């Protein structure tokens, strides 16, 4: 167990006015022991190491509430297409040729990118999640993993539930609790009603949650209306799908009643502004969701529909997109920072991350502010949202363990991973052609 005393500008995300220009964070084992101005840490705290970062902002690690990590293998492969042609003609044929080993290397690449851009927790939905779990354990990050399930018939549904249950028993709470396993029905339009009921029952039995794409596109709305005469949110409610821990990705097309239902059932929404823009899915009603009390986090989606996993870029895009369709006062800087940290913690259902508070998990990052694009410093909060990028993150810690220092990854072989992914991705693309 190592004790650290980390000094710098401290942004604990406990309130818009809470900021320590000359502060410190004490870390004892995997927990935060103290936070405050320099000298606030109790005199009996004995750090094994003092890390001085006077020109850095020390803040909670970012929480990516929706991604498909191994889709780094498809980065740049199928750009400039709408969602359904993108899926049916490009993504699904490519994915059909991906092996379990490919999933491991693609996930490892995503974890490299996420750590180097300040993300310490991700919610991932994909196939072969055993391989993603292995990469997460090696990287030392935190993750909620869901085996994505497209279920058109009962036989496929049974297999999906069996595989998800096996994943749960093998990996849930592994890595000192850093891995949580969810169920991952892909979307209302790709899963039968019978399966959605069954997966809800199994998730409740195990005491875990579910992750699903919801109200993402107008095509989805039209499909559900044609099949069931209603909307995706209302259909899921009629199935009894809500009521436990549910993370809904996107939530772009919602009316006021549906927003009320999401608030009533405490459904967390993973907002993916860059993916929504790239695929022309639309603009999610984030100010109205927040006003209704819905927990909203930020997600990058997969690297094939973004094309990066930089949560700082996602914050900037989230703010700008709302200001474009609404008011300049919509989604102010601190609100967006909350979505990427404390709000994300509410969405993922882990109350002990997302803030720098004594007793919370020691998941934190340091952002190097001693660069031209951060001067003059009228507002640190604004700079973090409107100026910062993942490239500015110098240090990352999860569970009190330093995973990146001076932009050098300590748990992952970055160069080897890049080489492996390059070879594997090009091989799969050639097979699809």
Secondary structure as UniProt FT lines:
FT   STRAND          3..11
FT   TURN            16..17
FT   STRAND          20..28
FT   TURN            29..30
FT   STRAND          31..37
FT   TURN            38..39
FT   TURN            43..44
FT   STRAND          49..60
FT   STRAND          62..67
FT   HELIX           69..74
FT   TURN            75..77
FT   HELIX           83..85
FT   HELIX           86..91
FT   HELIX           92..95
FT   TURN            96..97
FT   HELIX           100..116
FT   TURN            117..118
FT   STRAND          119..126
FT   HELIX           129..139
FT   STRAND          142..149
FT   HELIX           154..171
FT   TURN            172..173
FT   HELIX           174..177
FT   STRAND          179..185
FT   TURN            188..190
FT   HELIX           193..206
FT   STRAND          210..214
FT   HELIX           218..228
FT   HELIX           232..238
FT   TURN            239..240
FT   STRAND          246..250
FT   HELIX           256..264
FT   TURN            265..266
FT   STRAND          268..271
FT   HELIX           273..278
FT   TURN            279..280
FT   HELIX           286..291
FT   TURN            292..293
FT   STRAND          296..298
FT   HELIX           303..305
FT   HELIX           311..325
FT   TURN            328..329
FT   HELIX           333..340
FT   HELIX           342..348
FT   TURN            351..352
FT   TURN            358..359
FT   STRAND          364..368
FT   HELIX           372..374
FT   HELIX           380..386
FT   HELIX           390..392
FT   STRAND          393..398
FT   TURN            399..400
FT   STRAND          401..405
FT   TURN            406..407
FT   STRAND          408..409
FT   HELIX           414..432
//
